[in-house]
Amino acid sequence: MSNLILLDTALCLPSPEVEALLQGRMMAVIPRTFIHPGRSFALYPSISSINLLHDEQYYKSYLLTDTQKVSTQIGSETVWIKAWGKCELCQILNSSQSLKALSELTVWTTKALEQILLQRKHIFVAHLHVYLLSQPVEILVNSQSQFVGLPYSLRVSDNLPVLNDRTFAQRKHQLEKLQPPLHPELEELQSAIASLTKAAAKQLDHDIKVFLGWSSDKLIKQPDPDLVWINNIAKLGDRSIELDEKKSNYQAGTDFENIARRSLNFLGFKVEEDYKGGAGGLDLFCSQPYPLVCECKAGKSIPDRAVEELDRIGKRHLKENYMMAVRLIIGPGQPTKQLQESAVISKISIIKAMTLQKLVEFKAKYPGAINLVELQQYLEPGQIDYKIDEYIDKAEREIKLRSHIIQLVKKHLEKTDDRNVGVDSLHIAYIYDNPPQSLTPKELYEIMIELSSPLTGYLGRDKKSDRFYFLRDLPINLK
């Protein structure tokens, strides 16, 4: 249940700092005087500054890049208030030795903090729990003292926190103890991709922020317009369900070959550009992570001669390397008995275009879920659509298991109010939580190590105590 609060004053801060608070990049400000814990106020962004240093020396470079467009939105007569904050702690720092650690956790440069310390002899660091307003409020520009009176009281609630209680508590503890950032290299990566507009970049940007503790929101994934081509794989491979029947056989074959090429590349194969089909040509050849020769057949069925054609063309182009490669035919319909027997003898796999589409769709939903080396074990001779389904089912079970473990960590910490949990305690909870499958403590530990990797970032890990804590959810979007 949210609490309603009446605000009569606002804390005046430089606009870059307000934006950093809104983004969750930091949760502290440096007021000119001590702020008593428990005090609440609106956050008033200002374009004026009393800094003796230029902003380029005062703030870290990524912050200025992110807030340039925000600063231009502040008019000369009015200002928009988008959030309010509650002071949870106010530290007093008077040692230059603490400044480097404070800089690593905030947006200020060490040089800026040194300048502040010279001016004031000590630095107040106020820890703010920041909440968004349901609607931004436009007010007239007021005087630029530390606190300004609002022209009218604002009735606000705490139901839109920038950081949830657990994330805020973790960040507050880190700042209070001046503990160094755990992943400075990821902070640099986030800064580098923050301005990119591609959907994949925005997703990565969000995931890194959640991992770093800058955000605790779940991102509602929208369909990626760059991936709509995936829906056409089966249609281009099976002309019996294709809407455009005016295409020639040659054009239909070329269209399917092109989308199959794109599909294999999307799955992670290295598709060599020297092979592009045509009369007497090899349709597709992938060199990594293992050699893969692929023949694409668009139409209503795969001709019985397809195996012999692939053997003949493959040997002509690849010589002795052909026999070392995985051989695959992608085409529509149910293979005849003769075709299946030929495929088994020549050790060639056959799948439908829809099966290829299933693989690509799965890869689009869970980018790291398909392991091509493992997939190779399922590429047996003959018609193997059922084998690919087996592989996707196996990958789905692994995702569900990991999602279950992540939620278990989250629920356990919420129930016990602990900061982190060891594997032994969590394994006991796992046994009694209707687990998807049986796991030994060692198996559970190995999965938790995987989930706490910087490349996944679903769990965090305290390496000194070898205990784990929750960072972000793994949403399940399986059929």
N, C-alpha and C positions, 0 to 999 in steps of 0.2 A: 504494500500500500504506500503510495507516494505521500510526502509531507509537503504542505503548502507553507511558503515563506514569503514575507513581505519585505521588499528591499527599498531602502530610501537613499542609499548612497552607491557610488560606483568607484572602483579602484582604477585610476588612470594609468595606462601602460602603453608603451610604444606598440604600434600596430603589429610589427613582426613578432613580438612576444605573445600578444593575444592570439595570433594565428598559430603559433607553436603550441599554445595551450589547447586550442580547438582541435588541432591535428593529433594531440596526444604525444607529440614529440618530447614534451617535458611537462612537469606538473609542479613547477616552482617559479616564484618571482622574487625579485630583489627590491623590496620596498625601501623607501628612505627612512622609515621609522618602524619600530616593532609593531607587528599585528598580533593581537591576542587570538589564540586558538578559539574556534567556535564562531568567529565573526564571519558574516556572509555579506556579499556585495556583488553588484553587477561588474562586468569587465568592460571598460571603456577604452577603445582603441584610439590612439592619438598619433598624428603624423609629426608632431613636434617632439623634440628630444633635447635633453640637457646634457647628452653625452659629449665629452670633450674629444672623443675619437670619432672618425668617420664610421658609418655603419659597416663598411667593408672590413674595418679593423675590429669593430665591436662585436659583430655577429659572425658565426660560421657561414661560409659562402652558400651552402645549400639553402639556408633559411632565407637569404635575400632573394634567391631565384624563385622560391616558392611563394613569397609574399609580395612580389612586385605588383602583380595584378590586384592583390587585395588592397594595397595601399592606395591605388588609384581610385578605388571605390569610395574612399573617404572624402566627402565634400568639404567645402570651406565653411559651410554654415550648419550642416547637420552631420551626425555620425550614427552608424548602425550598431546597436548592442545585440549580440547574438548569444551571449552566455553569461553565467554567473558562477561565482566560486565561493567555497567555504574554506577558511583557513583551518587546517588540521594540526599544524605544527609550525613554529617559527624558530629556526636555529640562529645562533649568533656565531659567526666565524671571524676570527681576528688573526689568523695565522696564514702567512703566504704559502705555507706548505699544503694547505687544503685547497688552494685555488685551482691547481691543475686537475685534481680529482673532481672538483665541482664543474669545471669546464667540460670534462669528458661526459658528464651526465646532463648537460644543459646546452643552450644555444650560444652562450657567451664564450668568447675567446679568453684564454688565460690573460692576455694583455689587457683586455677590458676589465677583468676582475681585479687585476693589480691596480689599475687606475682608480677603480671604485674604492679599494682599500686605502689608497693614498689619500683620497678625498675625505673618507668618513671614518677611518681608523678601525672600523669593523663592518661586516656585511651581515645584513639580515636576509635569511633565506626562508621564505614562507611557502609551505607545502599546501597547494590548493587542490581540492577536489572540485573539478569543473563540471558543470552541467549546462547543456544546451537549452535555450529557450524554445518553446514550441513554435513561436513566431518571432523573428527579429523585430526589434523596436528602434524606430528612428527618433532621435532627439536632437535638439539644438546644441551646438558646440558650447561647452561650459568652460569655466576657468581650468587651468592646467595644474592645480595643486594635486597632491597625492590622492586624496579622496574628494570627489565632487558630489554635491547634492543633486539628486534626480528631480526633474520638474514635477514628477508625480510618482507615487509608489508603484513598484512592479510586484505583482503577485506571481510567484514562480513555484515550480515543484522540482523534486529531485528524481523524476522518472526518466530523464534523458542524460545519464552520466556519460561523459566522454570515455572514462575508464570505469569498469565495474569494480565493486568493492574489493574483490580478491586481487585483481591486477593493480589497483591503486595501492593496496597495502604492501604488495611486493615492491612496487616502485618507491613508495615512501620509505620502506626499510632500507633499500639500496641507497637512496639519497641521504638519509639520516646517517648511515654508517660510511658514506662516501665510498661505497664499493665500486670498483671500476666496471665499465660496461662489459658484458660477457661476449658480445659479438660486434666489435667495432668495424670489422670488415663488411658485415651485413648492413650496418648503418651507411657506409660508403656506397654500397650497391644500391640501397634504397634511394639515396640522394641522386644517383646517376640515372635511375629509371623513372623518377617521380614525374617528370614532365612528358613522358611518352603517353601516347593516346591509344595504342592498340589494346584490345580487350585482354590479351594474355599478359601484357605489361601491367595493366591495372590490377589484374588478379594477383600477379607476383608482388606488386607494390603493397597491396592489402595484406597478403600473407606474411610478408616481411615485417610490416608494422605490428601485426598481431603477435608474431614470434618475438619481436623486440619488446613487447609490452606497451607500444605506442597506441594500440587500439585493442578493444575487446569486442568490437562489433562483428557480427557475422555478415559476410558479403552475400547478397542475393545474386546468384549467378544468372546473368542474362544470356540468351543464345548468342553465340559469337557469329556475326555476319560473315566472317572470313572462313567459316567452316560449313556453310550451307551446301557446298559442293558434295559433301559426304552423302547427302540424301540421294544423289544421282548415280551412285556407283552401281546399284542393282539395276536401275532403269536402263543405263547405258549398256550393261552386260547382257540383259535379257530383252531383246527387242519385242518380245511378245507382250510385254507390259510397258513398252515405250510409247509415249503419246505421239511422237513425230515419226510416222511411218514413211515419210517421203525421202528419207536418207538412203543413199546407195549403200550397198554392203561394205564397200571400201570405206566410206565416211563413217559408218557405224562402227566398223572395226577400229578405225583410227581414234575415234572418240573414246571407245572403251580402253584402248591401249594407253591413251593419255591419262585417263583418270585412274587406271591401275598403277601407272608409273607414279602419279601423285600420291596414291594410297600407300604404296610400298615405301616411298620416301618419308611420308608422314609417320609411318610405323617405326622408322628408325633405320631402315636399310639404306646403304649407299648405292644409289642407282647410277650406273655408268651411262653417260650421255652418248657414247659411241654406238650404242645398240638401240635402234628406233624402228624395228620392224621393216615393213615394206616387202616387196617381192624378194623371196629368198633370204630375208633378213631375220635376225633374232629379235623378238619383240622387246624383251627386258632382260638385263643382266645386272645383278647386284653383287658387289664385291665384298661388302662388309655388312654384318659381323661374320658372315660366312658366304661362300659363293651360292647364288640362287639364280637359276635360269627359269624364266617365266614365259609361257605362251598364253596369249589372251584371245578368246574366241567369243565374239558377240553374235547373237542370233537366238534361235529357239532350241538348239541342241549342239552338242560338241560332235563333230564328225569322227567316225571311227579311225580315220587316218591321222588324227591329231598327234598320237603318240609317236608314230613312225616319222612324221614331219619334224617334231621337236628333236627326236634323236638325230635325224639327218642334218638339220640346220645347226643344232647345237655342236655336233662334232666338227662340222665344217668351220665354224667360227672360233670355237674354243679349243679344238684339238683334244689332247689328253686331259685338259682341265675340265672338260664337260662331265666326265665320269665322276669327278670329285665333288661336283656341285649338287645342291638340292634342286630337283626338277619339279616344276609346278605348272599345271594347266588350270586356268580360271575361265569358266564358261557356264552356260545355262543348261537347264534340263537334267534329266537322269541319264547317266552314261549307259550305253548298251553293255550287254554281257561281254561282247568282244572287246570293247574299249577298256572295260575294267580289267579284263585278263591281260591285255597288252600293257596297261599301266603298271600292274603288279610285276610283270616280267621285267619291264624297263625301269622299275623303281621310280615311277613318276606319281606324284600326288595330284589329285583333282579336287577342286573346291568350286562352289558356285559363287557368282558375283555377290549374292546376298551375304555369304559367309565372310567375304572380304570386307563388306560394309560393316558387319557386326564387329569385326576386329578394330576397324578404324573408329567406329562410334565409341567403343570401349576406351580406346586410346584417348579420344577427345574428352571423355568424361573424367578419366583418371590418367593423366599424362605419364606417370611413372609405373603404371600397373602392368604393362606388357614387357616381358623379358624375352627378347628375340632368341636368345640362346636356349632358354627353356622351351620356347615355342617350337624350335627345331625338332625336339623329341616327339612332337605330335604330328610332324609332317611325314607320315608313313605312306607307302605306296598304295594306290587305289583311291577310291572315293572317300574322302576323310572329313566331310563337313561335321560329322558327329564328333570327331576327334578335336576339331577346333572349338566346338561347343563345350567339350570337356575341359579344354584349357581355360576358356572364358569363365566357366563355372568355378574352376579352381581359383582363379584370380579374384573372382567375386567373394568367395569364402574368405580369402586372405584379407580383403579389404574390410569385410564385415567384422572379422576377428579384431583387427586393429582399431576399428571404430568402437567396438565394445570395450576394449582395454582403455582407450582414451576416456570414454565416458565413465568407466569404473574409477579411474584416477580422480576425475573431476568430482564424482559423487562422494568418494571416500574422503577427500580433503574438505568438502563442504560439510560432511557429517561430523568429522573429527575436529574441524577447525585447525588442522595442522598445516604447516607451510609446505611440507613435502612428505613423501612416503617411500619406505623401503620395499624391496621386492618381496621379502618374506611376508610382511603384513599384507601387501596387496594380493599375494597368491592365495592367502586364506580367504580374503574377500572375493577373489575370483571364483574359487571353488563353490561358494554359496550364492553366486549371482547368476545362476542359469547360464553357464558359459557355452559359447558356440561349439567348443571342442576342448578336450582335455589337454592341459599344458603342465609340464614340470616347471619348478621355479627357474631352472636354467633357461628353458624355452621362453618363458615369460620375460625374463631379464634380457634375452637377446632381442626380442621384439621391442622392448622399451628402449633399448639402446638405439635401435633403428629409428623409432619414433622421435627420439630426442636429438637426432642428427640435425645440424644447421640446414641441411638440404630438405628436411621434412618439417621439423619445427612444430610438431603437434604436442610434444612434451618437452619440458625443460629438465635439466639434470644438474644437481649439485655434485660436482666431481669429487670434492673432498669427502663428503659423506656417502656418495654413491646412492643418493635418493632422488626421487623424481617429483615433478609438479606439473600441473595442467597449464597449457598455453592456448590451444585452440581446438575446435571441434573438427572432426572429419565427417562431413555430411555424406550420407549414403543416398545415392541416386541410382539405384539398381532396379532393373525391371523385375 
